[in-house]
Amino acid sequence: MSAPLVLGIETSCDETGVGIVRGTELLANVIASSMDEHARYGGVVPEVAARAHLEAMNPTITAALAEAGVTFDELDAIAVTSGPGLAGALMVGVGAAKALAVSRDLPLYAVNHLVGHVGADLLADDAPFEYPTIALLVSGGHTSLLLVRDLVSDVELLGETIDDAAGEAFDKVARLLGQPYPGGPHIDRLAATGDPTAIRFPRGLTQAKDREKHRYDFSFSGLKTAVARWVERATDAGEHVPLDDVAASFREAVADVLLTKALAACADYGVPRLLLGGGVVANARIRELAAERTSAAGVALRIPPLSLCTDNGAMIAALGAQLIMAGRSPSTLDFGADSTLPVTDIQVDER
């Protein structure tokens, strides 16, 4: 099948995403976010997220079909995120996808959320995706560095966060600076008028002693603590706390670590391509520094449209379509939600 019509469902965290693609053509990308409900608690509450998915699922599917201008009868397959993510949230999406597949007699593809972020780039209206590619995925729950030799058959995890993900660090630092959830946009706003060189915050796992064991791993917990201690010392001394400088210096430390490790992987593996994905890519400084560093290193940079960087169903549909076009069999109905699904499991329970 050269251009299958696939509906994708994504419910790994707090966004109910339903997307529809025809091959690599994006037809619909509808997202219902429960972020406002979580903002009251300062972060994502798994049970709240699961209930929000239940409420949003049917309306989001209906909206996606209407946006794409297609019906259930025209679909060739369903794709769904099996993991990783929040277990309860994943269960809602998996249950909905199985119900649709059985009731409509459609093949079902259970896929990996992280690999889906890479697949989002297939929907961009520019140069075709090339292999191999180094992919840096940065979100609220994940910070992962991947070597993608083939999207449907060969994805290797090079490194990941060993504590807080970058998005978590943004949320926590925003909170200690008195900013609401989600923290990323507010850190960006404050940092716009700050000096990124005002405070030299630590760059986790970049010292010589860390390079052998954690060359491609990330750690932002120490950075978060360093920001907290700096603010505490200034406050205890009765000094003014320059929120813009703190935010800019923190953001610079995160961006520096991300791009340093990503470009090290490009150099080590001889891969002249870097793909950025995940919601934190919306951060202005990360995109700016990525453009500067990749240009200097002679590395081609790819960033999907920001609407496809956050969690969405279109990227899951795109990955499902690639599996179909590669001749892969559908998944069985035996799979479940897997909150710790390894990135090497691109498709779950193939027949």
N, C-alpha and C positions, 0 to 999 in steps of 0.2 A: 504494500500500500504506500503510494508515494507521498500523499498529503492527507493523513488521517485527521478526522475531526474529533478532537478530544476535549472532554470537560475535566478540569482539574480542581481538586478540593484541598485546601491547606488550612489546618487548624492547630498548628504546633504551639502557638502561644496565645496572644490576645487579639489576633485578627482572623476573622472568618473570611477566607479568600476563595473565590470561585472564578476561574478563568476558562476561556474557550479558545483553542487555537486550531488552525487548519495547517498541519505541517509546521512551518515556522512563521506562519502569518497569525498575528494577534487579532482576534475578533472581539474578545471581551475580557475585561479585568475589573471585577467588582470586589470591593473590600468593605466589610463591616467591622469597624474597630470598637473594642470595648475599653479603650484607653481612658476615657473620661471616668468610667466606673472605678478603675484601678487607681486613678490619680488621688482619690480620697485616702488611699492607704499608703501612698508613696511608692508603689511598685505593684507588679502583677501578682494577683492572688489566684492561685490555680483553680479553686472551686468557682470563683466568680467568672473566670475565663471560660470554664466548661459550660456553665449555665448560659453565658452570653452566646456561645456557639450554638447551643440548642435553639435559642430564640431566633438567631439570625440565619440559620442554615437555609430553611425553605425560601425566605424572601431573597436571600443572596443568590441562590440558584436560579430563581425565577427572573431576577434582574439581569443575570449574566446571559441567560437564554434570549431575553428580549434585546439586550445590547448587541449580541452577536447576530440576531435575526435568524435563529435556527430553533428547531424543536428537538425533543428527546429522540424522536424517530430518526433523525438525521445523524445522530452521534455514532461514531465508530467505536468509542471506548471511553472508559472512566479512568482517571488517574487520581491517586490520593497519597498524601504524606502519611507514611507509617511511622516515621521517627527521623531524627531525635526530636524531643520537645517535652512539653508537659503531658504526663500520661493521661490525665482526665480530659484535657483538651483534644489530644490526638484521638481518643476513643470516639468522640463525637463525629469527627470527620471520617474515621474509618467505618463507623456504623452507617453513616449516611451513604458513603460510597458503595458499601456492600449492598445496601437496600436498593440503590439505584441500579447496580449491576444485575442483581437477581431479578428485580421487577421488570427491567427493560431488556433482559437477556443480552447484556453487553459485556465484553471482556474488561477485566479490571487489572490495573497495574498499580501495585503498591511500591512507592518510591521513597528515596532518601531526600529529606528536606534540604540538607546542605548541598547535595549535588544539584538539586533543583535551582539553587541560587546561581550556580554556574550556567545551568541551562537557560536562565533568563536572558542571557546575552544573545541567544539564538534569535530572539524576537526583535532585536534592534535592527533598524533600517540602515545598515552600513556594511562594512566588509564582513565576509564570512568568518566564522569561528575557526581558528587554527590550532593544531596540536603540535607539540605539547604546549600547555599553558600552566603557569603558576597562578593559582587563584587565592586571593586573600579575602576571607569572609569575616565581616565584622558586624556583630549585632548585639542586642541586649543579652542574649544567652550564649552566644558562641563567638569565639575568636579563633579561626582555624586557617592554617596555611596548607594548601593542597597542590599536588602535582597531578594535573589532568592530562593523561596520555590519550585517553579516549573516554568520552562522556558516558557511554553506556557499558563500558567493560573494564576500564582501568583508571581508577582514581586512587591516589595514594595520599594518606595523611602524613604530612611532614612535621607538623607541630600544631599545638593548640594551647589554650590558656590552662594554666595549672591552678588557678584560683578564680578571681573575678574576671569576667569577660569585659571587653572595652566598654560596651554599652552599660553594664552594671556600674563600672567606675564613674562614667559620666553621671548616672543617676545619683550615686552616693555623694559625689563631690558637689553636685548641684544642691542636694539636700542640705549639706553642711554650710553652703553659702546662702541658704535661705531661699532657694529657688524651687519651684514646683516640679512635679513629675509630668512628663518625662524630661530628663535633665539635658539631653543633647541640644535641643534648640535654644535653651536658656544659657547654657555654657557658650554656645556659638554667639549669642547676642551680646553677652558680657565681654567675651574675648575680642569682639570686633573693635573695641576702643582700648584694649589693653596692650601691654608690652610683653610679647612672648619670651623675651630674654630677661625679664625682671627678676624671676626666681628660677634657680636651677633645680628643678625637681628631679628625682632619680629616674633612670631608665632601667626598668626591671629586666633581669636576665640578659644583660648586654655586656657584662664584665667578662674579662678573659677566662675567669674560673668557671663561668656558666656556659661557655661556648661549646664545649665538648658534649655535655649531656643535654643542654637545653638550647641548642643553636637556633632552632625554629619555634621554640615554645614561648609563650607570653605569660607575664605576671603583672597585674595591675593593682593587687592588694597593697603592696608596699607604697606605691605611688599615692593611692588614696589616703593611706595613713600619713604619709609625709605632708600632704596638703592639710589634713586635719591638725597635725602638730604645728605646722607653720601658722595657721589661723589662730590656734589656741595661744601660742606664744605671743603673737601680736596683740591679741585681745587682752591677755593677762598683763601685758606691759602698758595697756591703755593706749596703744597705737591705733591709728586708722587702718582698717583692713581694705586695701584696694581690690575690690572684687573683680574688676576688669583685668588687672594684672595677674591675679591668682588664676582666674579662668583661662586667660591666654597662655600662661606658663604651663598649666596643667594640660591644656589641649595640645600644646606643642610637644610635650613629653610623650603623650599617647601617639600622636601622629609620627613622631620621630622613630619610636620603637617599631610601630607597624611597618613603616616603609623600609627601615633598615633591615629588618628580618626578611621581608618579602623580596627585596632586591638581592640580599645575600643568597636566597634560594635560587633566584634567576641566574646569578653568576655561578653558583656551585653546580647547577644542573645544565648550564648552557642553554637556558630557555629565554629567548629575547621577547617574551610576552608576559604581561601581568594583567590579570582581571580582578577588579574590585567588586565585591557584592555585599549585601546585608544593609540593614537600616542605618548603621552608623556612617556609611559612605555618604549620607546626606550632609555630614559635617563639612563645612566649607574648607577648613584648613587641611583636612585629610585629602580632599580632592586636589587642592592647590599644591600641597607638598608632593603628592603622587605625580602630578604633571611635571613639577620641577625635577624631581629625582629620576624619574624614568627617562626624561629627555636627556639629562646629563649622562645617563648610563647606556643610552642607545636601546632602550627597552620600549616596545610598543605597549601603550596603556589602553585598556578597554574598561569602560564603566557603563553598564546598562542604564537606560533611563531611570531616574530616581523612583518613578512609580513601580518599577520592576525590581528595585533593590530591597525594599521592605518585603516582609512576608506576603506572598500573593499566590493565588491559584493558577495564574497564567504560567508561571515558571514550572509548576508541577505538571500542567497539561503539556508544556513544551517537552519536558523530559519524557513523559509518557509517549508522546508522538515519536520521539527519537528511538525509543525502545521498539515501537511497532515497526518503524521504517528499517530498523536493524534486523527485523525478523524474530525478535524475542517473543516467547510465549507469554500469555497473561499470567498473573499471579493466581494461586489457588485462593479459596475463601478461608484458609486456615490461619492466615497471618493476623496479627493483632497490633495494637499500639506498642511501640518499643521506644521508650524514652531515652535509651542510650544506644540506639542503632548506630553501629560504626559506619563511617563514611565509605568504607570499601564495599558495603552492601548497598549497591546502587538500586537494585530491585529486590524485593522480598518475595520469597516463596514462588519462584517461577515454576510453572508446571513442567 
